[in-house]
Amino acid sequence: MADNENLSNRRGFLGKLATGAAAIGATTLLDPLHLYAAAANSAPPADEKSLQSWFGKLKGRHKQVFDCMIPDSGIPLAWARVFLMTNKAVGVADNDCSAVLVLRHESIPLAMESRLWEKYKFGEVFKIDDGSTKAPSTRNMFWQPKQGDLPLPGMAVNELLESGVLIGVCDMALTVYSMQVAAKMNMTAEEVKKDWVSGVLPGIQIVPSGVLAINRAQMHGCTYCWAG
């Protein structure tokens, strides 16, 4: 199993899938994505009907989906906020503008409560430092942040949700990374995944995978923006 240092390497994600598949059984090694389908600890994400209903909340002519693979000090959150701000600045009405933020791969801790950051050392695992301490963060400073935590007003996860931004988190990544962390902490994958799902912040939608959500957003009229 990869250690915490390797968890920050996005290029190793498919390798983690293969490693996890090997742990389940040699026959799954040739089909690493079987890990996701077979994982007993995978809470059911939204089905197609639920996804259509969720994306049905998008409104207006100006719609964009932000693809967030890495936390990048929360900068992807800022891009979503800037999109809303600048549309308003040029005279676009609030009801004519929508944004979707998809948290996948290493950005998934942005979707989870501080309790999990402390318990599972997300700051170390995902290489996210607390700006006030300069040490690996033990809290989600992107949710209801303290003064000075974030550089742009209105970019916090809770503020984006209040602004109508749809935020989804990848169930595939939740499954794979919880399995890796469970192995490191001598816990079962089932209990860690269940705990992580229970700590997804209110208002955030668990989607089957980030790439699927990005596809559906574009089918609903969103333009694509790489957000780190």
C-alpha positions in Angstrom: 0.0 0.0 0.0 1.2 3.5 -0.6 2.1 5.7 2.3 0.9 9.1 3.0 3.6 10.7 1.0 2.5 8.9 -2.1 -1.1 9.8 -1.6 -0.3 13.3 -2.8 0.9 12.0 -6.2 -2.1 12.2 -8.5 -0.3 10.2 -11.2 -0.5 7.2 -8.9 -4.3 7.2 -8.6 -4.8 4.3 -11.0 -2.0 2.5 -9.4 -3.8 2.8 -6.1 -6.9 1.3 -7.8 -4.8 -1.6 -9.0 -3.2 -2.1 -5.6 -6.6 -2.1 -3.9 -7.9 -4.5 -6.5 -5.0 -6.9 -5.8 -5.9 -6.7 -2.1 -9.4 -7.9 -2.9 -8.3 -10.7 -5.1 -5.8 -11.5 -7.9 -8.6 -11.9 -10.4 -9.5 -8.3 -10.1 -6.0 -7.0 -10.8 -6.6 -7.0 -14.5 -9.7 -4.9 -14.0 -8.8 -2.3 -11.3 -12.1 -0.4 -11.6 -13.8 -3.6 -10.3 -12.6 -2.4 -6.9 -15.2 0.3 -7.0 -18.0 -1.9 -8.0 -17.1 -4.6 -5.5 -16.3 -2.4 -2.5 -18.8 -3.3 0.2 -17.9 0.0 1.9 -19.2 2.1 -1.0 -22.2 4.1 0.0 -24.6 4.5 -2.9 -24.0 7.8 -4.6 -26.7 9.6 -6.7 -28.3 7.5 -9.4 -29.0 8.9 -12.9 -32.4 10.2 -12.0 -31.1 11.9 -8.9 -28.2 13.4 -10.9 -30.6 14.8 -13.5 -32.7 16.4 -10.7 -29.5 17.9 -9.1 -28.3 19.3 -12.4 -31.8 20.6 -13.0 -31.0 23.3 -10.5 -28.8 25.0 -13.0 -30.3 28.2 -14.3 -29.6 30.8 -16.9 -27.5 31.1 -20.1 -24.1 31.4 -18.4 -23.2 28.0 -16.9 -19.7 26.7 -16.1 -18.3 23.5 -14.5 -15.0 23.7 -12.6 -12.9 20.5 -12.6 -11.0 20.4 -9.4 -8.5 17.5 -9.1 -6.1 19.1 -6.5 -6.8 21.4 -3.5 -4.2 24.0 -4.6 -4.7 26.0 -1.4 -8.4 26.3 -2.2 -7.8 28.3 -5.4 -10.5 26.3 -7.3 -13.0 27.7 -4.9 -11.9 31.2 -5.9 -12.4 30.5 -9.6 -16.0 29.6 -9.0 -16.5 32.8 -6.9 -14.7 34.9 -9.6 -17.0 33.5 -12.3 -20.1 34.6 -10.3 -18.5 38.0 -9.4 -17.4 39.0 -12.8 -20.6 37.9 -14.5 -22.5 40.2 -12.0 -20.0 43.0 -12.7 -20.8 42.9 -16.4 -24.5 43.1 -15.7 -25.6 39.4 -15.8 -28.5 38.8 -13.4 -28.1 36.3 -10.6 -30.8 34.1 -12.1 -28.9 33.9 -15.4 -25.7 32.5 -14.1 -24.8 29.1 -12.6 -21.7 27.2 -11.5 -20.8 23.6 -10.7 -17.7 22.7 -8.8 -16.6 19.0 -9.0 -14.2 17.9 -6.2 -12.4 14.8 -7.3 -9.1 13.0 -6.8 -7.0 14.9 -4.2 -9.5 17.7 -3.7 -12.0 15.6 -1.8 -11.1 16.7 1.7 -12.5 20.2 0.8 -15.9 18.5 1.0 -15.5 17.0 4.5 -15.9 18.3 8.0 -13.0 19.3 10.3 -13.6 16.3 12.5 -12.3 14.1 9.7 -9.4 16.3 8.9 -8.1 15.9 12.5 -8.9 12.2 12.9 -7.4 11.1 9.5 -4.7 13.8 9.2 -5.9 15.1 5.9 -3.4 17.9 6.0 -0.6 15.4 5.9 -2.3 13.0 3.5 -3.3 15.5 0.9 -0.5 18.1 1.5 -2.7 21.0 2.7 -1.1 23.4 5.1 -3.0 25.7 7.5 -2.1 29.2 6.6 -2.1 30.4 10.2 0.2 27.6 11.5 2.2 26.8 8.3 1.8 23.1 9.4 -0.4 20.4 7.9 -4.0 21.4 8.5 -6.1 19.6 11.1 -9.3 21.5 10.1 -11.2 22.3 7.0 -10.4 26.0 6.7 -12.4 26.2 3.5 -15.7 25.7 5.4 -16.9 28.6 7.6 -13.3 29.9 7.7 -11.8 32.2 10.3 -10.9 35.7 9.3 -7.7 35.7 7.2 -8.0 32.1 6.2 -9.0 32.8 2.6 -7.9 35.5 0.2 -11.2 36.2 -1.5 -14.5 37.0 0.2 -17.3 34.6 -0.6 -15.0 31.8 -1.8 -15.6 29.5 1.2 -17.5 26.2 0.5 -20.5 27.3 2.6 -20.6 30.7 0.9 -20.5 29.1 -2.6 -23.3 26.8 -1.6 -25.3 29.7 -0.3 -24.7 31.5 -3.7 -26.3 28.6 -5.5 -23.1 26.8 -6.7 -23.6 23.1 -7.1 -20.7 21.2 -5.4 -20.2 17.5 -6.0 -17.6 15.1 -4.5 -16.3 12.0 -6.3 -17.4 8.7 -4.7 -14.7 6.9 -6.6 -12.0 9.0 -4.9 -13.7 8.6 -1.5 -13.6 4.8 -1.9 -10.0 4.6 -3.1 -8.4 7.1 -0.7 -10.4 5.8 2.3 -9.1 2.4 1.6 -5.5 3.6 1.4 -5.9 5.6 4.7 -7.5 2.6 6.4 -4.6 0.4 5.5 -2.2 3.0 6.9 -4.2 3.3 10.2 -4.9 -0.4 10.6 -8.6 0.2 10.3 -11.1 -1.5 7.9 -11.9 0.2 4.6 -15.6 -0.2 5.4 -15.5 1.8 8.7 -13.3 4.6 7.2 -15.4 5.0 4.1 -18.6 5.1 6.2 -17.1 7.7 8.5 -16.0 9.8 5.5 -19.4 9.7 3.9 -21.0 10.7 7.2 -18.7 13.7 7.3 -19.5 15.1 3.9 -20.6 18.7 4.4 -24.3 19.5 4.2 -25.4 20.6 0.7 -22.6 18.7 -1.1 -23.7 16.0 -3.5 -21.8 12.7 -3.6 -21.5 11.8 -7.3 -20.5 8.3 -8.7 -17.3 9.8 -10.1 -16.0 13.2 -10.8 -15.5 12.5 -14.5 -19.1 11.4 -14.8 -20.3 14.6 -13.1 -18.3 16.8 -15.4 -19.8 15.0 -18.4 -23.3 15.5 -17.1 -22.7 19.1 -16.3 -21.6 19.7 -19.9 -24.7 17.9 -21.2 -26.7 20.4 -19.1 -25.1 23.3 -21.0 -22.0 24.1 -18.8 -18.7 25.1 -20.4 -15.7 23.4 -19.0 -13.0 25.0 -16.8 -9.9 23.2 -15.5 -9.6 24.4 -11.9 -6.5 22.5 -10.6 
